[in-house]
Amino acid sequence: MSLKDQITEDMKNAMRAKDTARLGTIRLLLAAMKQKEVDERIELDDGAVVAIIEKLIKQRKDSISQFQAAKRDDLVAIESAELIFCRLICQSKCLKPKWLQWLQKQ
């Protein structure tokens, strides 16, 4: 089962569990993956999916720093939750040691 299929299954599980925060993050990830597929007219492999997750993690970290500078604690909380879910997805799905080492540095 590919990484993309596993993330789709996670979305279904989050829907069943009515976990809206996790579901929202997974939908953001799936939308980013679909956008990449449509733009480049390719089928994403696991490496490309990991790159997208990595990009989303970086975006969340940048957003958090900007929101903290603007003293928007409500948005910091939302972005922090999304960051945690992105990291959990990557840790649970990307079993390659170099990705786990990269995540631990973050």
For each residue, the residues with C-beta under 8 A, 3 or more apart:
1: 5 6 9
2: 5 6 45 46 49
3: 6 7 46 49 50 93 94
4: 7 8 33 44 46 49
5: 1 2 8 9
6: 1 2 3 9 10 93
7: 3 4 10 11 26 29 30 33 49 89 93
8: 4 5 11 12 30
9: 1 5 6 12 13
10: 6 7 13 14 22 26 89
11: 7 8 14 15 23 26 27 30
12: 8 9 15 16
13: 9 10 16 17
14: 10 11 17 19 22 23 26
15: 11 12 18 23
16: 12 13
17: 13 14 22
18: 15
19: 14 22 23
20: 23 24
21: 24 25 81 82 85
22: 10 14 17 19 25 26 85
23: 11 14 15 19 20 26 27
24: 20 21 27 28 82
25: 21 22 28 29 81 82 85 86 89
26: 7 10 11 14 22 23 29 30 85 89
27: 11 23 24 30 31
28: 24 25 31 32 56 82
29: 7 25 26 32 33 52 53 56 86 89
30: 7 8 11 26 27 33 34
31: 27 28 34 35
32: 28 29 35 36 52 55 56
33: 4 7 29 30 36 37 44 49 52
34: 30 31 37 38
35: 31 32 38 39
36: 32 33 39 40 42 44 48 52
37: 33 34 40 41 42 43 44
38: 34 35 41
39: 35 36
40: 36 37
41: 37 38
42: 36 37 48
43: 37
44: 4 33 36 37 48 49 52
45: 2 48 49
46: 2 3 4 49 50 94
47: 50 51
48: 36 42 44 45 51 52
49: 2 3 4 7 33 44 45 46 52 53
50: 3 46 47 53 54 90 94 96 99
51: 47 48 54 55
52: 29 32 33 36 44 48 49 55 56
53: 29 49 50 56 57 86 89 90 94
54: 50 51 57 58 90 102
55: 32 51 52 58 59
56: 28 29 32 52 53 59 60 82 86
57: 53 54 60 61 83 86 87 90 106
58: 54 55 61 62
59: 55 56 62 63
60: 56 57 63 64 79 80 82 83 86
61: 57 58 64 65 83 106
62: 58 59 65 66
63: 59 60 66 67 75 79
64: 60 61 67 68 76 79 80 83
65: 61 62 68 69
66: 62 63 69 70
67: 63 64 70 72 73 75 76 79
68: 64 65 71 72 76
69: 65 66
70: 66 67
71: 68
72: 67 68 75 76
73: 67 76 77
74: 77 78
75: 63 67 72 78 79
76: 64 67 68 72 73 79 80
77: 73 74 80 81
78: 74 75 81 82
79: 60 63 64 67 75 76 82 83
80: 60 64 76 77 83 84
81: 21 25 77 78 84 85
82: 21 24 25 28 56 60 78 79 85 86
83: 57 60 61 64 79 80 86 87
84: 80 81 87 88
85: 21 22 25 26 81 82 88 89
86: 25 29 53 56 57 60 82 83 89 90
87: 57 83 84 90 91 103 106
88: 84 85 91 92
89: 7 10 25 26 29 53 85 86 92 93
90: 50 53 54 57 86 87 93 94 99 103
91: 87 88 94 100 103
92: 88 89
93: 3 6 7 89 90
94: 3 46 50 53 90 91 99 100
95: 100
96: 50 99 100
97: 100 101
98: 101 102
99: 50 90 94 96 102 103
100: 91 94 95 96 97 103 104
101: 97 98 104 105
102: 54 98 99 105 106
103: 87 90 91 99 100 106
104: 100 101
105: 101 102
106: 57 61 87 102 103
